[in-house]
Amino acid sequence: MMKKLLTIGLVLVLALLVASCGQSQQQAPKAEETIKIGVQGPISGDWALEGQGFVNAVTLLAEQVNAKGGLLGKKIEIIQGDDKGDPKEASLVAQKMVSSKVIAVLGAYNSSATEPASGIYNEAKILHITPSSTATKLTEKGYKLFFRTCFLDDRQGLFAADFITGTLGKKKVALIHDNTTYAKGLADWTKKYLEEKGATVVFNDAITPKEKDFTSTLTKVKSLDPEVIYFTGYFSEGGLLVRQARELGIKAIFMAGDANNNPDFVKNAGVQAAKGAIITTLPMPKDLPYNEAKQFIADYKAKYGKDPESIWTLTEADAFRLVVEAIEKTKSTDPVKLAEYLHTQLKDFPGITGPINYDEKGDRKGAGHTAYVIDEKGEFVLYKK
C-alpha cells in the first residue's frame, strides 16, 4: 500500500512540474514576442496637442513597419506614457517604461519633464531620444544613451540675438521666462549673445507658469520702454502675454521662442493681438523641403485627416525612425549597441527634418532655426524683411 501511495505521489509531482513548465512557456514575457518602444509626453493637459502629435506620429510609423513584417521578425509594440508635462509625473512614467521592458523611449516634450526621466532611463540602460527638449544642460550629464532630434537652446539663443540686432536692428530688449529648465536656459543664452552684440537687456525675469494675469510684470516692462520683448516660455502663457501687452499699450515687437510654435498661441492671444508677433523656431512642417517630410505629411494626413500641427510631431517621427535604423543596421535590440551605432556610425541620416548627425554628447549637429511672423489671419508665415 505504501509503495502504491509513493508511486501515486511521484506521478502527481511530475504532472504538476510538467503543467508548470507548460504554463511558464505559454506565459512567456511578451517582451520576447514584440519590440517595445515607449512614447512619453503630455498626452493630456495644457500641452496635449504636442503629446498627441507624438502618439500619432509613432503609431503611424509603427504600423507601416509592422505591415512590412516588423523588425528582426518581431512586431513593434508602442507603450504610451502621459506625463502631462509635469516632472513628478515624468518620473512615474519613466518607472512604468522600465517595468514594461521597453528598449527605447521617445520623449518627453519639455525639458523639465525630460530631465528627471533621463536619469531613470540612463540607470536602466534604455535608449532615450527627446524630440523637443532643448535645454543645454540635459547633455552635460554624460548619459551615453541620451540623444535628441531637436537643436539646443544655445543655438536658438544665438539665432534670436542675431535676428534682433541684425535683421530687426534693435538694441533694447526685455527677456521674460518662466524659470523652467528650457525657458530659463534659452533666456540666459539669448542674454549672453545679445550683450556680446552690444545690445542692452533692460529686463530679465520670470512669470509663474499657469497664471493668467501678467499685468504686474508687463507694467514693469512697459516702464523700461524696450524695443523688443522676447518670451522664452511656452505657448500657453505666451499667447496671454502678448494679448495683455497690447491691452496695456506696449508697442514693443513681441517675440517668442520655439515652444510658442503652436496654433494655441494664436488662440490664447486672439488674432488681433497675435498679429505681428515673431516666433523663432525650426521650420513649420509645410516649409520643410525634404522628400521625407513631404511623404510623412502625406501619410499623416491620409491617416488622421489633417496635417501635423507641430514641428515636434516630425522630430518625434525622426526619433522613431532613428531607432528603426539602428535596429536594422546592428541586427540587435540591445539599447547599448543601438546608442553606440548612433554615436559612431550614423552619418547624414535622411531625417524628415533634415540630415541628422550626432556629436559625442548625443546632441544633433548643426542648427536649423528660422523666424515666423503671425499674419492678419493668425497664420505663421516665414519672416521677410
QUIMO-V708980 format. One line per field, one symbol per residue. ss: DSSP state (H for helix, E for strand, - for the rest). A space follows every 10 residues. Layout:
ss = ???
//
This chain:
ss = -HHHHHHHHH HHHHHHHHHH HHHHHH---H HH-EEEEEEE E------HHH HHHHHHHHHH HHHHHHH--- E--EEEEEEE EE----HHHH HHHHHHHHH- ---EEE---- HHHHHHHHHH HHHH--EEEE -----HHHHH -----EEE-- --HHHHHHHH HHHHHHH--- -EEEEEE--- HHHHHHHHHH HHHHHH---E EEEEEE---- ----HHHHHH HHHH---EEE E---HHHHHH HHHHHHH--- --EEEE-HHH --HHHHHHH- HHHH---EEE EE--HHH--- HHHHHHHHHH HHHH------ HHHHHHHHHH HHHHHHHHHH ----HHHHHH HHHH----EE E--EEE-E-- ---E----EE EEEE-----E EE---
//
